[in-house]
Amino acid sequence: MATPSTRRTALKNILAGTAAAGAAGALGAFAPAEHPLETPALKNNINHSVCRWCYGDLTLDQLCAAAKSIGIKGIDLVGPKEWPTLKKYGLDSPMCNGAEINLTDGFNDPQFHATLQKNYAEMIPKVAAAGYKNLICFSGSRRGKDDATGWANCVQGLTPLLELAARHKVVLVMELLNSKIDHKDYQCDRTAWGVALAKKLGSEHFKLLFDIYHMQIDEGDIIRNITDNHQYIAHYHTGGVPGRHEIDETQELYYPAIMRAIVATGFKGYVAQEFIPKQPDKLASLRKAVQLCDV
């Protein structure tokens, strides 16, 4: 049995180690290029990515260097001007952007079709030429349109682009966003709405981006909706609910179970971390999230 003296010595050692670890974490927040993060080898059941916009206070070079050291394979939501930087680090662009107008003016409204069709007709060949596959798109806001009208307008706007997408082996991927908190009035705000549109289009070159954060807010039942509709899903985004912060014990979803459900569907695409780090050491939060999802 340990004596009081040895217990006191052990406690001092533990506290000293904790303080040192905390200091090291704080120093690591903005030093990815100079001091790569150490991460255990990943299981490779999931292709990990991270969304660029969540780390705007890092240069793209810093984010790419950190991503490589963590085991992340791609950077989401970047366009042609940033692709050369990704290629420099050997990273993929799993969800390209740059053809959309914005999140509110989308394919569900004919007044935007001419602009969107021009933008996407120019971007699809660029995505293919760069060796990428997925290009994001959006339904846009309802603006009073019922579901049937929204679907019909999206079909009208997207159909002329699908032949071009098929020719270039590119997939147009519509993101599911919540309309309750972050994107009020957005029309493609339920899995069922997006799946119905995919069925109407009937093309392997149109699929959905299942944002777990957004769908937890608007519909919940995440694992069932993934399992039942996985054939229409090309990509996943994460995020803690509430607040879109770290996907840890502070939020209401248990991500390892969700990741196991995704893997069970045979999914071979990417899962991208899209949370806004709340902790001072942002890259440590990212590394922890990747480890949590690495089932």
C-alpha positions as CSV (number, residue, x, y, z in Angstrom):
1,M,0.0,0.0,0.0
2,A,1.3,3.5,-0.9
3,T,2.3,5.8,2.0
4,P,0.9,9.4,2.2
5,S,4.4,10.6,1.1
6,T,4.5,8.4,-2.1
7,R,0.9,9.4,-2.9
8,R,1.8,13.1,-2.6
9,T,4.8,12.5,-4.9
10,A,2.7,10.7,-7.5
11,L,0.1,13.5,-7.4
12,K,2.8,16.1,-8.0
13,N,4.1,14.2,-11.0
14,I,0.6,13.8,-12.5
15,L,-0.1,17.5,-12.1
16,A,3.2,18.5,-13.6
17,G,2.5,16.2,-16.5
18,T,-0.9,17.7,-17.0
19,A,0.4,21.2,-17.0
20,A,3.1,20.3,-19.5
21,A,0.6,18.7,-21.8
22,G,-1.7,21.8,-21.6
23,A,1.2,24.1,-22.5
24,A,2.2,21.9,-25.4
25,G,-1.5,21.9,-26.7
26,A,-1.6,25.7,-26.5
27,L,1.6,26.1,-28.4
28,G,0.4,23.7,-31.1
29,A,-2.6,25.7,-32.2
30,F,-0.8,27.7,-35.0
31,A,2.4,25.7,-35.6
32,P,1.3,22.9,-38.0
33,A,3.9,23.8,-40.7
34,E,6.8,23.7,-38.3
35,H,5.8,21.0,-35.8
36,P,3.6,18.3,-37.4
37,L,1.0,16.9,-35.1
38,E,1.6,13.3,-34.0
39,T,-1.4,11.1,-34.6
40,P,-1.7,7.3,-34.4
41,A,-2.1,5.5,-37.7
42,L,-5.7,5.6,-38.8
43,K,-7.7,2.5,-39.6
44,N,-8.6,3.7,-43.1
45,N,-12.2,2.6,-42.9
46,I,-13.1,6.3,-43.5
47,N,-11.6,8.9,-45.8
48,H,-11.2,12.0,-43.6
49,S,-11.6,15.6,-44.9
50,V,-11.9,19.0,-43.3
51,C,-13.8,22.1,-44.4
52,R,-11.7,25.1,-45.3
53,W,-14.0,27.8,-44.0
54,C,-13.9,26.6,-40.4
55,Y,-10.2,27.5,-40.2
56,G,-10.1,30.9,-41.8
57,D,-7.4,32.2,-39.3
58,L,-5.0,29.6,-40.8
59,T,-3.4,30.0,-44.2
60,L,-4.3,27.2,-46.6
61,D,-0.7,26.0,-46.5
62,Q,-0.9,25.7,-42.7
63,L,-4.2,23.9,-42.8
64,C,-2.9,21.5,-45.5
65,A,0.3,20.7,-43.5
66,A,-1.8,20.1,-40.3
67,A,-4.3,17.9,-42.3
68,K,-1.4,15.8,-43.6
69,S,0.1,15.3,-40.2
70,I,-3.3,14.3,-38.7
71,G,-4.1,11.8,-41.5
72,I,-6.7,13.9,-43.3
73,K,-6.8,13.2,-47.0
74,G,-8.7,16.2,-48.4
75,I,-9.9,19.8,-47.9
76,D,-13.5,20.5,-48.6
77,L,-15.2,23.6,-50.2
78,V,-12.3,25.1,-52.1
79,G,-12.3,26.2,-55.8
80,P,-9.9,26.2,-58.7
81,K,-7.6,28.9,-57.3
82,E,-6.8,26.8,-54.3
83,W,-6.5,23.4,-55.9
84,P,-2.7,23.9,-56.7
85,T,-2.0,24.3,-53.0
86,L,-3.9,21.0,-52.2
87,K,-2.0,19.2,-54.9
88,K,1.3,20.5,-53.5
89,Y,0.5,18.6,-50.3
90,G,-1.0,15.6,-52.1
91,L,-4.5,16.3,-50.8
92,D,-7.8,15.7,-52.5
93,S,-10.7,18.2,-53.1
94,P,-13.5,15.9,-52.1
95,M,-16.3,18.6,-52.4
96,C,-15.5,21.4,-54.8
97,N,-17.3,24.7,-54.9
98,G,-17.3,27.9,-56.9
99,A,-20.1,27.5,-59.3
100,E,-23.0,28.4,-56.9
101,I,-24.4,31.9,-56.7
102,N,-25.0,31.6,-52.9
103,L,-27.0,29.4,-50.6
104,T,-30.3,31.2,-51.1
105,D,-30.4,31.6,-54.9
106,G,-30.5,28.1,-56.2
107,F,-32.0,25.6,-58.7
108,N,-35.5,25.7,-57.2
109,D,-36.1,29.2,-58.8
110,P,-36.1,29.6,-62.6
111,Q,-34.9,33.2,-62.4
112,F,-31.4,31.8,-61.4
113,H,-31.2,29.0,-64.0
114,A,-29.4,30.8,-66.7
115,T,-26.7,32.0,-64.4
116,L,-26.4,28.7,-62.6
117,Q,-26.3,26.7,-65.8
118,K,-23.6,28.9,-67.2
119,N,-21.5,28.7,-64.0
120,Y,-21.8,24.9,-63.7
121,A,-21.2,24.3,-67.4
122,E,-17.9,26.1,-67.0
123,M,-17.0,24.5,-63.7
124,I,-17.8,20.9,-64.4
125,P,-14.9,20.4,-66.9
126,K,-12.5,22.2,-64.6
127,V,-13.4,19.8,-61.7
128,A,-12.8,16.8,-64.0
129,A,-9.6,18.2,-65.5
130,A,-8.2,18.6,-61.9
131,G,-9.0,15.0,-61.2
132,Y,-11.9,15.7,-58.8
133,K,-15.4,14.4,-58.7
134,N,-17.9,16.2,-56.5
135,L,-19.3,19.7,-57.1
136,I,-21.6,21.2,-54.6
137,C,-25.0,22.8,-55.4
138,F,-28.0,24.2,-53.5
139,S,-31.8,24.2,-53.8
140,G,-32.1,27.8,-52.6
141,S,-34.7,29.3,-50.5
142,R,-38.4,28.4,-50.8
143,R,-39.7,31.9,-51.2
144,G,-43.3,30.6,-50.9
145,K,-42.8,27.6,-53.3
146,D,-44.4,24.3,-52.3
147,D,-42.5,21.1,-52.5
148,A,-43.8,20.1,-55.9
149,T,-42.9,23.4,-57.5
150,G,-39.4,23.3,-55.9
151,W,-38.8,19.8,-57.2
152,A,-40.1,20.7,-60.7
153,N,-37.9,23.8,-60.9
154,C,-34.8,21.9,-59.7
155,V,-35.4,19.2,-62.3
156,Q,-35.8,21.9,-65.0
157,G,-32.6,23.6,-63.9
158,L,-30.4,20.6,-63.3
159,T,-31.3,18.2,-66.1
160,P,-29.4,20.1,-68.8
161,L,-26.3,19.8,-66.7
162,L,-26.4,16.1,-66.0
163,E,-25.4,15.0,-69.5
164,L,-22.3,17.2,-69.2
165,A,-21.6,15.9,-65.7
166,A,-21.9,12.3,-66.9
167,R,-19.5,13.0,-69.8
168,H,-16.9,14.4,-67.3
169,K,-17.7,11.8,-64.6
170,V,-18.6,14.6,-62.2
171,V,-21.4,14.4,-59.6
172,L,-23.5,17.4,-58.7
173,V,-24.1,17.2,-54.9
174,M,-26.9,19.1,-53.3
175,E,-26.4,19.9,-49.6
176,L,-29.1,19.2,-47.0
177,L,-29.2,22.3,-44.7
178,N,-31.4,23.0,-41.7
179,S,-34.1,25.7,-42.2
180,K,-34.8,26.0,-38.4
181,I,-31.6,27.8,-37.2
182,D,-29.0,28.6,-39.8
183,H,-30.6,28.7,-43.2
184,K,-34.2,29.8,-42.7
185,D,-36.5,29.1,-45.6
186,Y,-34.0,26.7,-47.3
187,Q,-36.0,24.2,-49.3
188,C,-33.8,21.1,-49.3
189,D,-34.0,20.8,-45.6
190,R,-35.0,17.1,-45.1
191,T,-33.5,13.9,-46.3
192,A,-36.8,12.9,-47.9
193,W,-37.0,16.1,-49.9
194,G,-33.5,15.5,-51.3
195,V,-34.1,11.9,-52.0
196,A,-37.4,12.7,-53.8
197,L,-35.5,15.1,-56.1
198,A,-32.8,12.5,-56.7
199,K,-35.4,10.0,-57.8
200,K,-37.0,12.5,-60.1
201,L,-33.7,13.2,-61.8
202,G,-32.8,9.5,-62.0
203,S,-29.1,10.1,-62.5
204,E,-26.0,8.7,-60.7
205,H,-24.5,12.2,-61.4
206,F,-26.8,13.9,-58.8
207,K,-26.5,13.0,-55.2
208,L,-26.8,14.5,-51.7
209,L,-24.4,16.0,-49.2
210,F,-25.7,14.7,-45.9
211,D,-24.7,17.2,-43.3
212,I,-25.2,15.5,-40.0
213,Y,-25.3,18.7,-38.0
214,H,-28.0,20.2,-40.2
215,M,-30.1,17.0,-40.3
216,Q,-29.9,16.5,-36.5
217,I,-31.5,19.9,-36.1
218,D,-34.3,19.5,-38.7
219,E,-35.2,15.8,-38.5
220,G,-33.0,13.7,-36.2
221,D,-33.1,9.9,-36.6
222,I,-29.7,10.2,-38.2
223,I,-28.6,6.6,-38.4
224,R,-31.9,5.4,-39.8
225,N,-32.0,8.1,-42.4
226,I,-28.4,7.3,-43.5
227,T,-29.1,3.6,-43.6
228,D,-32.3,3.9,-45.5
229,N,-31.1,6.5,-48.1
230,H,-27.3,5.8,-48.4
231,Q,-27.5,5.1,-52.1
232,Y,-28.4,8.8,-52.7
233,I,-25.6,10.2,-50.5
234,A,-22.2,11.1,-51.9
235,H,-20.6,12.9,-49.0
236,Y,-21.0,13.7,-45.3
237,H,-20.2,16.7,-43.1
238,T,-20.0,16.7,-39.3
239,G,-20.7,19.3,-36.6
240,G,-21.6,19.3,-32.9
241,V,-25.2,20.0,-32.0
242,P,-25.9,22.5,-30.5
243,G,-23.6,25.3,-31.7
244,R,-21.7,23.5,-34.5
245,H,-18.7,23.1,-32.2
246,E,-16.5,20.1,-31.4
247,I,-18.1,16.7,-31.9
248,D,-17.3,15.6,-28.3
249,E,-19.0,14.9,-25.0
250,T,-20.5,18.4,-25.0
251,Q,-23.0,17.7,-27.8
252,E,-26.0,15.4,-28.3
253,L,-24.8,13.0,-31.0
254,Y,-22.5,10.0,-30.5
255,Y,-20.4,10.1,-33.6
256,P,-18.7,6.7,-33.4
257,A,-22.1,5.0,-33.8
258,I,-22.9,7.2,-36.8
259,M,-19.6,6.5,-38.4
260,R,-20.1,2.7,-37.9
261,A,-23.5,3.1,-39.6
262,I,-21.9,4.9,-42.5
263,V,-19.2,2.3,-42.9
264,A,-21.8,-0.5,-42.8
265,T,-23.5,0.9,-45.9
266,G,-20.3,0.3,-47.9
267,F,-19.6,4.0,-48.3
268,K,-16.2,4.7,-49.8
269,G,-16.4,8.5,-50.1
270,Y,-15.4,11.2,-47.6
271,V,-16.5,12.4,-44.2
272,A,-15.5,16.0,-43.7
273,Q,-15.2,17.7,-40.3
274,E,-17.2,21.0,-40.5
275,F,-17.3,22.2,-37.0
276,I,-16.2,25.6,-35.7
277,P,-13.6,24.9,-33.0
278,K,-14.5,26.5,-29.6
279,Q,-11.3,25.3,-27.9
280,P,-8.2,27.5,-28.1
281,D,-6.1,24.7,-29.6
282,K,-8.2,24.3,-32.8
283,L,-6.0,21.8,-34.4
284,A,-6.0,19.6,-31.4
285,S,-9.8,19.7,-31.6
286,L,-9.6,18.6,-35.2
287,R,-7.3,15.8,-34.4
288,K,-9.5,14.6,-31.6
289,A,-12.6,14.7,-34.0
290,V,-10.8,12.6,-36.6
291,Q,-9.8,10.0,-34.0
292,L,-13.4,9.9,-32.7
293,C,-14.7,9.2,-36.2
294,D,-12.0,6.7,-37.1
295,V,-14.0,3.5,-36.4
